[in-house]
């Protein structure tokens, strides 16, 4: 049995669906970044080569947060939380 070849309209529909999925993923990433910024507002952040530093709480009010910035914020907050953990192993001790 022969397989049906995709038409231009089939590709157009597939491309539209992929763009919808991408937009949904970006919205979830931005929402998670804002949620973390609201929960941990006192972490200092310096993004890029900018010399000015902001606290994570400042990003809660941003209306157009770029997805790359949101990913960076999530990463910075996660690193800071790992560094604050009291059971972090700082050196290896041999007996």
N, CA, C and O atoms as a CHARMM CRD file, in Angstrom:
* protein
*
  380
    1    1 UNK  N      0.83400  -1.17900   0.00000 PROA 1      0.00000
    2    1 UNK  CA     0.00000   0.00000   0.00000 PROA 1      0.00000
    3    1 UNK  C      0.88100   1.24400   0.00000 PROA 1      0.00000
    4    1 UNK  O      1.83600   1.33000   0.77100 PROA 1      0.00000
    5    2 UNK  N      0.57300   2.17400  -0.83200 PROA 2      0.00000
    6    2 UNK  CA     1.36700   3.38600  -0.97600 PROA 2      0.00000
    7    2 UNK  C      1.04200   4.36600   0.15100 PROA 2      0.00000
    8    2 UNK  O     -0.09300   4.46100   0.61800 PROA 2      0.00000
    9    3 UNK  N      2.09000   5.09300   0.57200 PROA 3      0.00000
   10    3 UNK  CA     1.87600   6.11000   1.60000 PROA 3      0.00000
   11    3 UNK  C      1.46700   7.42100   0.93200 PROA 3      0.00000
   12    3 UNK  O      1.89500   7.73500  -0.17800 PROA 3      0.00000
   13    4 UNK  N      0.65000   8.15600   1.62300 PROA 4      0.00000
   14    4 UNK  CA     0.17600   9.43100   1.09500 PROA 4      0.00000
   15    4 UNK  C      1.24000  10.49100   1.32300 PROA 4      0.00000
   16    4 UNK  O      1.75400  10.63100   2.43200 PROA 4      0.00000
   17    5 UNK  N      1.56800  11.22500   0.29500 PROA 5      0.00000
   18    5 UNK  CA     2.52200  12.33000   0.42000 PROA 5      0.00000
   19    5 UNK  C      1.82900  13.53200   1.03600 PROA 5      0.00000
   20    5 UNK  O      0.64600  13.78600   0.80600 PROA 5      0.00000
   21    6 UNK  N      2.60600  14.26400   1.82800 PROA 6      0.00000
   22    6 UNK  CA     2.05600  15.46600   2.45800 PROA 6      0.00000
   23    6 UNK  C      1.94300  16.58300   1.43300 PROA 6      0.00000
   24    6 UNK  O      2.79200  16.74400   0.55600 PROA 6      0.00000
   25    7 UNK  N      0.88800  17.33300   1.57000 PROA 7      0.00000
   26    7 UNK  CA     0.69100  18.48900   0.69800 PROA 7      0.00000
   27    7 UNK  C      1.19300  19.73900   1.42700 PROA 7      0.00000
   28    7 UNK  O      1.55000  19.68300   2.60400 PROA 7      0.00000
   29    8 UNK  N      1.21300  20.83300   0.73100 PROA 8      0.00000
   30    8 UNK  CA     1.64200  22.10300   1.32600 PROA 8      0.00000
   31    8 UNK  C      0.74400  22.46600   2.50000 PROA 8      0.00000
   32    8 UNK  O      1.21400  22.99800   3.50600 PROA 8      0.00000
   33    9 UNK  N     -0.53800  22.18200   2.37400 PROA 9      0.00000
   34    9 UNK  CA    -1.47000  22.49100   3.46000 PROA 9      0.00000
   35    9 UNK  C     -1.17300  21.62300   4.68700 PROA 9      0.00000
   36    9 UNK  O     -1.28200  22.10100   5.81700 PROA 9      0.00000
   37   10 UNK  N     -0.80300  20.36200   4.48100 PROA 10     0.00000
   38   10 UNK  CA    -0.43200  19.48400   5.59700 PROA 10     0.00000
   39   10 UNK  C      0.78800  20.03500   6.32900 PROA 10     0.00000
   40   10 UNK  O      0.82600  20.04600   7.56000 PROA 10     0.00000
   41   11 UNK  N      1.77200  20.48700   5.58100 PROA 11     0.00000
   42   11 UNK  CA     2.96900  21.07600   6.19000 PROA 11     0.00000
   43   11 UNK  C      2.63200  22.37100   6.92700 PROA 11     0.00000
   44   11 UNK  O      3.17800  22.64100   7.99700 PROA 11     0.00000
   45   12 UNK  N      1.74000  23.16300   6.35700 PROA 12     0.00000
   46   12 UNK  CA     1.33200  24.42500   6.98200 PROA 12     0.00000
   47   12 UNK  C      0.65500  24.14900   8.33100 PROA 12     0.00000
   48   12 UNK  O      0.92300  24.84000   9.31400 PROA 12     0.00000
   49   13 UNK  N     -0.20900  23.15600   8.37500 PROA 13     0.00000
   50   13 UNK  CA    -0.88700  22.78900   9.62200 PROA 13     0.00000
   51   13 UNK  C      0.11800  22.27600  10.64200 PROA 13     0.00000
   52   13 UNK  O      0.04800  22.64200  11.81500 PROA 13     0.00000
   53   14 UNK  N      1.05600  21.43100  10.20800 PROA 14     0.00000
   54   14 UNK  CA     2.07800  20.90300  11.10800 PROA 14     0.00000
   55   14 UNK  C      2.95300  22.02300  11.67600 PROA 14     0.00000
   56   14 UNK  O      3.26900  22.02700  12.86500 PROA 14     0.00000
   57   15 UNK  N      3.34100  22.96700  10.82200 PROA 15     0.00000
   58   15 UNK  CA     4.15000  24.09800  11.25800 PROA 15     0.00000
   59   15 UNK  C      3.38400  24.95700  12.26300 PROA 15     0.00000
   60   15 UNK  O      3.96100  25.41100  13.25100 PROA 15     0.00000
   61   16 UNK  N      2.10800  25.18200  12.02500 PROA 16     0.00000
   62   16 UNK  CA     1.28500  25.96000  12.95000 PROA 16     0.00000
   63   16 UNK  C      1.22200  25.27200  14.31100 PROA 16     0.00000
   64   16 UNK  O      1.33800  25.93100  15.34400 PROA 16     0.00000
   65   17 UNK  N      1.03900  23.94100  14.32100 PROA 17     0.00000
   66   17 UNK  CA     0.97600  23.19300  15.57700 PROA 17     0.00000
   67   17 UNK  C      2.29500  23.28400  16.34700 PROA 17     0.00000
   68   17 UNK  O      2.29200  23.44100  17.56800 PROA 17     0.00000
   69   18 UNK  N      3.41000  23.18600  15.64400 PROA 18     0.00000
   70   18 UNK  CA     4.71700  23.27900  16.28900 PROA 18     0.00000
   71   18 UNK  C      4.92200  24.66000  16.89200 PROA 18     0.00000
   72   18 UNK  O      5.44800  24.78300  17.99800 PROA 18     0.00000
   73   19 UNK  N      4.51700  25.68100  16.18600 PROA 19     0.00000
   74   19 UNK  CA     4.64000  27.04700  16.72200 PROA 19     0.00000
   75   19 UNK  C      3.77000  27.23700  17.95500 PROA 19     0.00000
   76   19 UNK  O      4.16200  27.92800  18.89500 PROA 19     0.00000
   77   20 UNK  N      2.59700  26.62900  17.95400 PROA 20     0.00000
   78   20 UNK  CA     1.71200  26.69700  19.12600 PROA 20     0.00000
   79   20 UNK  C      2.36000  26.01700  20.33000 PROA 20     0.00000
   80   20 UNK  O      2.31700  26.54400  21.44200 PROA 20     0.00000
   81   21 UNK  N      2.96200  24.84500  20.10700 PROA 21     0.00000
   82   21 UNK  CA     3.63600  24.11900  21.18200 PROA 21     0.00000
   83   21 UNK  C      4.82600  24.91600  21.72200 PROA 21     0.00000
   84   21 UNK  O      5.05500  24.95700  22.93100 PROA 21     0.00000
   85   22 UNK  N      5.58400  25.55100  20.81500 PROA 22     0.00000
   86   22 UNK  CA     6.73300  26.36100  21.22300 PROA 22     0.00000
   87   22 UNK  C      6.27800  27.54000  22.08100 PROA 22     0.00000
   88   22 UNK  O      6.88900  27.83300  23.10800 PROA 22     0.00000
   89   23 UNK  N      5.22900  28.20100  21.67100 PROA 23     0.00000
   90   23 UNK  CA     4.71500  29.34600  22.42100 PROA 23     0.00000
   91   23 UNK  C      4.22100  28.91300  23.79500 PROA 23     0.00000
   92   23 UNK  O      4.43000  29.61700  24.78300 PROA 23     0.00000
   93   24 UNK  N      3.56800  27.76000  23.86100 PROA 24     0.00000
   94   24 UNK  CA     3.07700  27.25300  25.14200 PROA 24     0.00000
   95   24 UNK  C      4.24600  26.94000  26.07900 PROA 24     0.00000
   96   24 UNK  O      4.18300  27.23600  27.27200 PROA 24     0.00000
   97   25 UNK  N      5.31000  26.34300  25.54100 PROA 25     0.00000
   98   25 UNK  CA     6.49000  26.04000  26.34400 PROA 25     0.00000
   99   25 UNK  C      7.14400  27.31700  26.85100 PROA 25     0.00000
  100   25 UNK  O      7.51700  27.39200  28.02100 PROA 25     0.00000
  101   26 UNK  N      7.28700  28.31100  26.00100 PROA 26     0.00000
  102   26 UNK  CA     7.87600  29.58600  26.41600 PROA 26     0.00000
  103   26 UNK  C      7.03400  30.24300  27.50700 PROA 26     0.00000
  104   26 UNK  O      7.58300  30.81700  28.44800 PROA 26     0.00000
  105   27 UNK  N      5.72500  30.16600  27.39300 PROA 27     0.00000
  106   27 UNK  CA     4.85500  30.74400  28.42200 PROA 27     0.00000
  107   27 UNK  C      5.02300  30.02600  29.75500 PROA 27     0.00000
  108   27 UNK  O      5.00500  30.66700  30.80600 PROA 27     0.00000
  109   28 UNK  N      5.18800  28.69300  29.72700 PROA 28     0.00000
  110   28 UNK  CA     5.40100  27.94400  30.96600 PROA 28     0.00000
  111   28 UNK  C      6.73900  28.30900  31.59800 PROA 28     0.00000
  112   28 UNK  O      6.83300  28.43300  32.81900 PROA 28     0.00000
  113   29 UNK  N      7.77900  28.48400  30.77300 PROA 29     0.00000
  114   29 UNK  CA     9.10100  28.86000  31.28700 PROA 29     0.00000
  115   29 UNK  C      9.03700  30.23700  31.95100 PROA 29     0.00000
  116   29 UNK  O      9.55500  30.42100  33.05200 PROA 29     0.00000
  117   30 UNK  N      8.40700  31.19600  31.28900 PROA 30     0.00000
  118   30 UNK  CA     8.29600  32.55600  31.83000 PROA 30     0.00000
  119   30 UNK  C      7.47100  32.55400  33.11600 PROA 30     0.00000
  120   30 UNK  O      7.81200  33.25100  34.07200 PROA 30     0.00000
  121   31 UNK  N      6.39800  31.78200  33.14500 PROA 31     0.00000
  122   31 UNK  CA     5.57700  31.70500  34.35100 PROA 31     0.00000
  123   31 UNK  C      6.37100  31.11200  35.51000 PROA 31     0.00000
  124   31 UNK  O      6.25300  31.58400  36.64100 PROA 31     0.00000
  125   32 UNK  N      7.17900  30.08400  35.24700 PROA 32     0.00000
  126   32 UNK  CA     7.99700  29.47500  36.29700 PROA 32     0.00000
  127   32 UNK  C      9.04600  30.46600  36.80800 PROA 32     0.00000
  128   32 UNK  O      9.29200  30.54200  38.01200 PROA 32     0.00000
  129   33 UNK  N      9.66200  31.22200  35.90200 PROA 33     0.00000
  130   33 UNK  CA    10.66400  32.21200  36.30800 PROA 33     0.00000
  131   33 UNK  C     10.02400  33.27800  37.19400 PROA 33     0.00000
  132   33 UNK  O     10.59800  33.65100  38.21700 PROA 33     0.00000
  133   34 UNK  N      8.86300  33.76600  36.82400 PROA 34     0.00000
  134   34 UNK  CA     8.19100  34.78900  37.62900 PROA 34     0.00000
  135   34 UNK  C      7.76000  34.22500  38.97900 PROA 34     0.00000
  136   34 UNK  O      7.81400  34.92000  39.99300 PROA 34     0.00000
  137   35 UNK  N      7.33300  32.96400  38.98900 PROA 35     0.00000
  138   35 UNK  CA     6.94500  32.32600  40.24700 PROA 35     0.00000
  139   35 UNK  C      8.14500  32.22300  41.18800 PROA 35     0.00000
  140   35 UNK  O      8.02400  32.50700  42.38000 PROA 35     0.00000
  141   36 UNK  N      9.30300  31.81900  40.66000 PROA 36     0.00000
  142   36 UNK  CA    10.51400  31.72800  41.48300 PROA 36     0.00000
  143   36 UNK  C     10.97500  33.11100  41.94400 PROA 36     0.00000
  144   36 UNK  O     11.42000  33.27400  43.08000 PROA 36     0.00000
  145   37 UNK  N     10.86900  34.09600  41.06700 PROA 37     0.00000
  146   37 UNK  CA    11.25800  35.46100  41.43600 PROA 37     0.00000
  147   37 UNK  C     10.36600  36.01100  42.54000 PROA 37     0.00000
  148   37 UNK  O     10.83000  36.75100  43.40700 PROA 37     0.00000
  149   38 UNK  N      9.09700  35.65500  42.50900 PROA 38     0.00000
  150   38 UNK  CA     8.17800  36.09700  43.55100 PROA 38     0.00000
  151   38 UNK  C      8.47300  35.38000  44.86700 PROA 38     0.00000
  152   38 UNK  O      8.36700  35.97300  45.94100 PROA 38     0.00000
  153   39 UNK  N      8.84400  34.09900  44.78000 PROA 39     0.00000
  154   39 UNK  CA     9.10700  33.30700  45.98300 PROA 39     0.00000
  155   39 UNK  C     10.45800  33.66700  46.60800 PROA 39     0.00000
  156   39 UNK  O     10.60000  33.64100  47.83100 PROA 39     0.00000
  157   40 UNK  N     11.44400  34.00000  45.78200 PROA 40     0.00000
  158   40 UNK  CA    12.79400  34.34600  46.25600 PROA 40     0.00000
  159   40 UNK  C     13.18800  35.72400  45.70600 PROA 40     0.00000
  160   40 UNK  O     14.00000  35.80100  44.78400 PROA 40     0.00000
  161   41 UNK  N     12.63200  36.80800  46.25200 PROA 41     0.00000
  162   41 UNK  CA    12.84600  38.14300  45.67700 PROA 41     0.00000
  163   41 UNK  C     14.16800  38.80300  46.05500 PROA 41     0.00000
  164   41 UNK  O     14.46800  39.87200  45.52500 PROA 41     0.00000
  165   42 UNK  N     14.95900  38.23500  46.92700 PROA 42     0.00000
  166   42 UNK  CA    16.15400  38.91000  47.44400 PROA 42     0.00000
  167   42 UNK  C     17.47000  38.44600  46.82300 PROA 42     0.00000
  168   42 UNK  O     18.53600  38.79100  47.33400 PROA 42     0.00000
  169   43 UNK  N     17.42600  37.67700  45.74100 PROA 43     0.00000
  170   43 UNK  CA    18.65700  37.18500  45.10900 PROA 43     0.00000
  171   43 UNK  C     19.13500  38.22900  44.09500 PROA 43     0.00000
  172   43 UNK  O     18.36800  38.69100  43.24900 PROA 43     0.00000
  173   44 UNK  N     20.41400  38.58700  44.19900 PROA 44     0.00000
  174   44 UNK  CA    20.98500  39.57200  43.27400 PROA 44     0.00000
  175   44 UNK  C     21.31000  38.91500  41.94400 PROA 44     0.00000
  176   44 UNK  O     21.81600  37.79400  41.90200 PROA 44     0.00000
  177   45 UNK  N     21.01300  39.62900  40.84300 PROA 45     0.00000
  178   45 UNK  CA    21.19800  39.10200  39.49200 PROA 45     0.00000
  179   45 UNK  C     21.91200  40.13900  38.63600 PROA 45     0.00000
  180   45 UNK  O     21.53600  41.31100  38.62500 PROA 45     0.00000
  181   46 UNK  N     22.94000  39.70200  37.92000 PROA 46     0.00000
  182   46 UNK  CA    23.57700  40.52400  36.89900 PROA 46     0.00000
  183   46 UNK  C     23.52600  39.72900  35.60500 PROA 46     0.00000
  184   46 UNK  O     24.15800  38.67800  35.49700 PROA 46     0.00000
  185   47 UNK  N     22.78000  40.21900  34.62400 PROA 47     0.00000
  186   47 UNK  CA    22.62000  39.51100  33.35800 PROA 47     0.00000
  187   47 UNK  C     23.49400  40.14400  32.28500 PROA 47     0.00000
  188   47 UNK  O     23.50900  41.36500  32.13000 PROA 47     0.00000
  189   48 UNK  N     24.21800  39.32000  31.55000 PROA 48     0.00000
  190   48 UNK  CA    25.04600  39.80400  30.46100 PROA 48     0.00000
  191   48 UNK  C     26.22500  40.60900  30.94600 PROA 48     0.00000
  192   48 UNK  O     26.73600  40.37700  32.04200 PROA 48     0.00000
  193   49 UNK  N     26.66400  41.56100  30.13100 PROA 49     0.00000
  194   49 UNK  CA    27.81700  42.38700  30.48900 PROA 49     0.00000
  195   49 UNK  C     27.38100  43.66500  31.21300 PROA 49     0.00000
  196   49 UNK  O     28.19100  44.56500  31.43200 PROA 49     0.00000
  197   50 UNK  N     26.12000  43.73800  31.57500 PROA 50     0.00000
  198   50 UNK  CA    25.58600  44.90600  32.25900 PROA 50     0.00000
  199   50 UNK  C     26.18300  44.99500  33.66300 PROA 50     0.00000
  200   50 UNK  O     26.21500  44.00100  34.38900 PROA 50     0.00000
  201   51 UNK  N     26.64400  46.15200  34.03600 PROA 51     0.00000
  202   51 UNK  CA    27.23900  46.34700  35.36200 PROA 51     0.00000
  203   51 UNK  C     26.18200  46.56100  36.43800 PROA 51     0.00000
  204   51 UNK  O     26.47500  46.43700  37.62700 PROA 51     0.00000
  205   52 UNK  N     24.97100  46.87800  36.03500 PROA 52     0.00000
  206   52 UNK  CA    23.90200  47.10300  37.00600 PROA 52     0.00000
  207   52 UNK  C     23.33500  45.76100  37.45400 PROA 52     0.00000
  208   52 UNK  O     23.13000  44.85800  36.64200 PROA 52     0.00000
  209   53 UNK  N     23.09000  45.64300  38.73200 PROA 53     0.00000
  210   53 UNK  CA    22.51400  44.42100  39.28000 PROA 53     0.00000
  211   53 UNK  C     21.09700  44.70100  39.74400 PROA 53     0.00000
  212   53 UNK  O     20.79100  45.79200  40.22400 PROA 53     0.00000
  213   54 UNK  N     20.24900  43.72000  39.59800 PROA 54     0.00000
  214   54 UNK  CA    18.86600  43.80600  40.06200 PROA 54     0.00000
  215   54 UNK  C     18.60000  42.64400  40.99400 PROA 54     0.00000
  216   54 UNK  O     19.31600  41.64300  40.98500 PROA 54     0.00000
  217   55 UNK  N     17.57600  42.79000  41.78600 PROA 55     0.00000
  218   55 UNK  CA    17.12100  41.66700  42.59000 PROA 55     0.00000
  219   55 UNK  C     16.06300  40.91100  41.79400 PROA 55     0.00000
  220   55 UNK  O     15.40500  41.47500  40.92000 PROA 55     0.00000
  221   56 UNK  N     15.91100  39.64000  42.10600 PROA 56     0.00000
  222   56 UNK  CA    14.95500  38.82800  41.36000 PROA 56     0.00000
  223   56 UNK  C     13.52700  39.33900  41.52100 PROA 56     0.00000
  224   56 UNK  O     12.69900  39.13800  40.63200 PROA 56     0.00000
  225   57 UNK  N     13.23200  39.98400  42.62000 PROA 57     0.00000
  226   57 UNK  CA    11.89700  40.54100  42.82500 PROA 57     0.00000
  227   57 UNK  C     11.53100  41.61200  41.81200 PROA 57     0.00000
  228   57 UNK  O     10.35100  41.85800  41.56200 PROA 57     0.00000
  229   58 UNK  N     12.54300  42.25200  41.22600 PROA 58     0.00000
  230   58 UNK  CA    12.28400  43.28200  40.21300 PROA 58     0.00000
  231   58 UNK  C     11.73000  42.69100  38.92000 PROA 58     0.00000
  232   58 UNK  O     11.06900  43.39600  38.15700 PROA 58     0.00000
  233   59 UNK  N     11.98600  41.41600  38.66300 PROA 59     0.00000
  234   59 UNK  CA    11.55500  40.79600  37.41600 PROA 59     0.00000
  235   59 UNK  C     10.09600  40.34100  37.46400 PROA 59     0.00000
  236   59 UNK  O      9.53200  39.97900  36.43200 PROA 59     0.00000
  237   60 UNK  N      9.49000  40.35500  38.62600 PROA 60     0.00000
  238   60 UNK  CA     8.08400  39.95900  38.73600 PROA 60     0.00000
  239   60 UNK  C      7.19700  40.94700  38.00400 PROA 60     0.00000
  240   60 UNK  O      6.18500  40.56500  37.41700 PROA 60     0.00000
  241   61 UNK  N      7.57800  42.22500  38.03800 PROA 61     0.00000
  242   61 UNK  CA     6.76300  43.28400  37.44400 PROA 61     0.00000
  243   61 UNK  C      6.95700  43.42900  35.93500 PROA 61     0.00000
  244   61 UNK  O      6.19400  44.14400  35.28500 PROA 61     0.00000
  245   62 UNK  N      7.96100  42.76500  35.37300 PROA 62     0.00000
  246   62 UNK  CA     8.26200  42.90800  33.94700 PROA 62     0.00000
  247   62 UNK  C      7.15000  42.25400  33.13200 PROA 62     0.00000
  248   62 UNK  O      6.80200  41.09500  33.35900 PROA 62     0.00000
  249   63 UNK  N      6.59600  43.00600  32.18400 PROA 63     0.00000
  250   63 UNK  CA     5.49300  42.45700  31.38200 PROA 63     0.00000
  251   63 UNK  C      5.99800  41.62400  30.20400 PROA 63     0.00000
  252   63 UNK  O      5.40500  40.59200  29.88900 PROA 63     0.00000
  253   64 UNK  N      7.06000  42.04200  29.55700 PROA 64     0.00000
  254   64 UNK  CA     7.61000  41.32000  28.40400 PROA 64     0.00000
  255   64 UNK  C      8.95700  40.71500  28.78000 PROA 64     0.00000
  256   64 UNK  O     10.00400  41.25700  28.42700 PROA 64     0.00000
  257   65 UNK  N      8.93200  39.60500  29.48800 PROA 65     0.00000
  258   65 UNK  CA    10.15400  38.91600  29.88300 PROA 65     0.00000
  259   65 UNK  C     10.52700  37.92900  28.78200 PROA 65     0.00000
  260   65 UNK  O      9.72900  37.06100  28.42600 PROA 65     0.00000
  261   66 UNK  N     11.73100  38.06000  28.24600 PROA 66     0.00000
  262   66 UNK  CA    12.18400  37.17800  27.17300 PROA 66     0.00000
  263   66 UNK  C     12.46900  35.79200  27.73300 PROA 66     0.00000
  264   66 UNK  O     12.89000  35.65500  28.88100 PROA 66     0.00000
  265   67 UNK  N     12.24100  34.77500  26.92700 PROA 67     0.00000
  266   67 UNK  CA    12.38500  33.39700  27.39300 PROA 67     0.00000
  267   67 UNK  C     13.82900  33.07400  27.77800 PROA 67     0.00000
  268   67 UNK  O     14.05100  32.29500  28.70500 PROA 67     0.00000
  269   68 UNK  N     14.80700  33.64900  27.09300 PROA 68     0.00000
  270   68 UNK  CA    16.21100  33.39800  27.43400 PROA 68     0.00000
  271   68 UNK  C     16.53300  34.01500  28.79500 PROA 68     0.00000
  272   68 UNK  O     17.25000  33.41700  29.59800 PROA 68     0.00000
  273   69 UNK  N     16.00800  35.19800  29.04700 PROA 69     0.00000
  274   69 UNK  CA    16.18100  35.84200  30.34900 PROA 69     0.00000
  275   69 UNK  C     15.50800  35.01500  31.43700 PROA 69     0.00000
  276   69 UNK  O     16.05700  34.84000  32.52500 PROA 69     0.00000
  277   70 UNK  N     14.32100  34.51000  31.13700 PROA 70     0.00000
  278   70 UNK  CA    13.60200  33.68500  32.10700 PROA 70     0.00000
  279   70 UNK  C     14.39000  32.42000  32.44600 PROA 70     0.00000
  280   70 UNK  O     14.46200  32.03000  33.61100 PROA 70     0.00000
  281   71 UNK  N     14.97500  31.78400  31.44700 PROA 71     0.00000
  282   71 UNK  CA    15.79300  30.59500  31.69200 PROA 71     0.00000
  283   71 UNK  C     17.00900  30.94300  32.54700 PROA 71     0.00000
  284   71 UNK  O     17.37300  30.18300  33.44500 PROA 71     0.00000
  285   72 UNK  N     17.63200  32.07300  32.27800 PROA 72     0.00000
  286   72 UNK  CA    18.77600  32.50900  33.07500 PROA 72     0.00000
  287   72 UNK  C     18.37800  32.76100  34.52100 PROA 72     0.00000
  288   72 UNK  O     19.10900  32.39600  35.44200 PROA 72     0.00000
  289   73 UNK  N     17.22900  33.37800  34.72100 PROA 73     0.00000
  290   73 UNK  CA    16.74500  33.63100  36.07500 PROA 73     0.00000
  291   73 UNK  C     16.50400  32.32400  36.83100 PROA 73     0.00000
  292   73 UNK  O     16.88400  32.19400  37.99500 PROA 73     0.00000
  293   74 UNK  N     15.87600  31.37000  36.17100 PROA 74     0.00000
  294   74 UNK  CA    15.62600  30.06900  36.80500 PROA 74     0.00000
  295   74 UNK  C     16.94300  29.42300  37.20100 PROA 74     0.00000
  296   74 UNK  O     17.08100  28.90500  38.31000 PROA 74     0.00000
  297   75 UNK  N     17.90800  29.45600  36.29600 PROA 75     0.00000
  298   75 UNK  CA    19.21000  28.85000  36.56200 PROA 75     0.00000
  299   75 UNK  C     19.91700  29.54300  37.73900 PROA 75     0.00000
  300   75 UNK  O     20.48000  28.86900  38.60100 PROA 75     0.00000
  301   76 UNK  N     19.89300  30.86100  37.77900 PROA 76     0.00000
  302   76 UNK  CA    20.54100  31.62200  38.85500 PROA 76     0.00000
  303   76 UNK  C     19.89000  31.31800  40.19800 PROA 76     0.00000
  304   76 UNK  O     20.58300  31.11400  41.19500 PROA 76     0.00000
  305   77 UNK  N     18.57100  31.28700  40.22700 PROA 77     0.00000
  306   77 UNK  CA    17.86500  31.00700  41.47900 PROA 77     0.00000
  307   77 UNK  C     18.14700  29.58500  41.94400 PROA 77     0.00000
  308   77 UNK  O     18.36000  29.35700  43.13500 PROA 77     0.00000
  309   78 UNK  N     18.15100  28.63000  41.02300 PROA 78     0.00000
  310   78 UNK  CA    18.43700  27.24300  41.40400 PROA 78     0.00000
  311   78 UNK  C     19.85100  27.09800  41.95500 PROA 78     0.00000
  312   78 UNK  O     20.06000  26.38700  42.93900 PROA 78     0.00000
  313   79 UNK  N     20.82600  27.76400  41.33300 PROA 79     0.00000
  314   79 UNK  CA    22.20200  27.70800  41.83900 PROA 79     0.00000
  315   79 UNK  C     22.30400  28.31700  43.23200 PROA 79     0.00000
  316   79 UNK  O     22.97600  27.77600  44.11000 PROA 79     0.00000
  317   80 UNK  N     21.63500  29.44000  43.42500 PROA 80     0.00000
  318   80 UNK  CA    21.67000  30.09700  44.73200 PROA 80     0.00000
  319   80 UNK  C     21.04100  29.21600  45.80500 PROA 80     0.00000
  320   80 UNK  O     21.54400  29.15400  46.92600 PROA 80     0.00000
  321   81 UNK  N     19.96500  28.54600  45.47800 PROA 81     0.00000
  322   81 UNK  CA    19.31600  27.65700  46.44400 PROA 81     0.00000
  323   81 UNK  C     20.20300  26.46400  46.78400 PROA 81     0.00000
  324   81 UNK  O     20.23400  26.02300  47.93300 PROA 81     0.00000
  325   82 UNK  N     20.92500  25.93900  45.79500 PROA 82     0.00000
  326   82 UNK  CA    21.85400  24.83700  46.05500 PROA 82     0.00000
  327   82 UNK  C     22.98100  25.32200  46.95800 PROA 82     0.00000
  328   82 UNK  O     23.39300  24.60300  47.86800 PROA 82     0.00000
  329   83 UNK  N     23.48000  26.51700  46.72400 PROA 83     0.00000
  330   83 UNK  CA    24.56900  27.06300  47.53900 PROA 83     0.00000
  331   83 UNK  C     24.13800  27.33800  48.97700 PROA 83     0.00000
  332   83 UNK  O     24.97200  27.30600  49.88200 PROA 83     0.00000
  333   84 UNK  N     22.87300  27.60500  49.20100 PROA 84     0.00000
  334   84 UNK  CA    22.38100  27.88100  50.54500 PROA 84     0.00000
  335   84 UNK  C     22.03700  26.62100  51.31600 PROA 84     0.00000
  336   84 UNK  O     21.75900  26.68900  52.51300 PROA 84     0.00000
  337   85 UNK  N     22.04900  25.47200  50.65500 PROA 85     0.00000
  338   85 UNK  CA    21.64700  24.22900  51.32600 PROA 85     0.00000
  339   85 UNK  C     22.64700  23.89500  52.43000 PROA 85     0.00000
  340   85 UNK  O     23.85200  23.90800  52.17900 PROA 85     0.00000
  341   86 UNK  N     22.18400  23.59500  53.64500 PROA 86     0.00000
  342   86 UNK  CA    23.10300  23.38600  54.76900 PROA 86     0.00000
  343   86 UNK  C     23.92900  22.10400  54.68100 PROA 86     0.00000
  344   86 UNK  O     24.95200  21.99400  55.35700 PROA 86     0.00000
  345   87 UNK  N     23.51900  21.14900  53.88000 PROA 87     0.00000
  346   87 UNK  CA    24.22700  19.86800  53.79900 PROA 87     0.00000
  347   87 UNK  C     25.13500  19.78300  52.58500 PROA 87     0.00000
  348   87 UNK  O     25.48400  18.68600  52.14800 PROA 87     0.00000
  349   88 UNK  N     25.51400  20.91100  52.04300 PROA 88     0.00000
  350   88 UNK  CA    26.39300  20.94600  50.88400 PROA 88     0.00000
  351   88 UNK  C     27.80400  20.49400  51.29800 PROA 88     0.00000
  352   88 UNK  O     28.36500  20.98600  52.27800 PROA 88     0.00000
  353   89 UNK  N     28.35600  19.55700  50.53800 PROA 89     0.00000
  354   89 UNK  CA    29.69500  19.07700  50.81500 PROA 89     0.00000
  355   89 UNK  C     30.71300  20.05000  50.21600 PROA 89     0.00000
  356   89 UNK  O     30.71900  20.28600  49.00700 PROA 89     0.00000
  357   90 UNK  N     31.55900  20.60200  51.05600 PROA 90     0.00000
  358   90 UNK  CA    32.51400  21.59700  50.57200 PROA 90     0.00000
  359   90 UNK  C     33.89600  21.01800  50.29700 PROA 90     0.00000
  360   90 UNK  O     34.63400  21.56100  49.47500 PROA 90     0.00000
  361   91 UNK  N     34.26000  19.92800  50.96500 PROA 91     0.00000
  362   91 UNK  CA    35.54800  19.31200  50.69100 PROA 91     0.00000
  363   91 UNK  C     35.48400  17.82400  51.02200 PROA 91     0.00000
  364   91 UNK  O     34.62900  17.37600  51.78600 PROA 91     0.00000
  365   92 UNK  N     36.38600  17.08900  50.44400 PROA 92     0.00000
  366   92 UNK  CA    36.46100  15.65500  50.68800 PROA 92     0.00000
  367   92 UNK  C     37.48200  15.40900  51.79300 PROA 92     0.00000
  368   92 UNK  O     38.61400  15.88800  51.72900 PROA 92     0.00000
  369   93 UNK  N     37.06800  14.66200  52.79500 PROA 93     0.00000
  370   93 UNK  CA    37.92700  14.37300  53.94000 PROA 93     0.00000
  371   93 UNK  C     38.31000  12.88900  53.88200 PROA 93     0.00000
  372   93 UNK  O     37.44000  12.01900  53.84400 PROA 93     0.00000
  373   94 UNK  N     39.61700  12.61100  53.87700 PROA 94     0.00000
  374   94 UNK  CA    40.09200  11.23800  53.89000 PROA 94     0.00000
  375   94 UNK  C     40.51800  10.87900  55.30300 PROA 94     0.00000
  376   94 UNK  O     41.14600  11.68900  55.98500 PROA 94     0.00000
  377   95 UNK  N     40.19200   9.69700  55.74100 PROA 95     0.00000
  378   95 UNK  CA    40.56600   9.25400  57.09100 PROA 95     0.00000
  379   95 UNK  C     41.90700   8.57500  57.08800 PROA 95     0.00000
  380   95 UNK  O     42.38000   8.13900  58.13800 PROA 95     0.00000
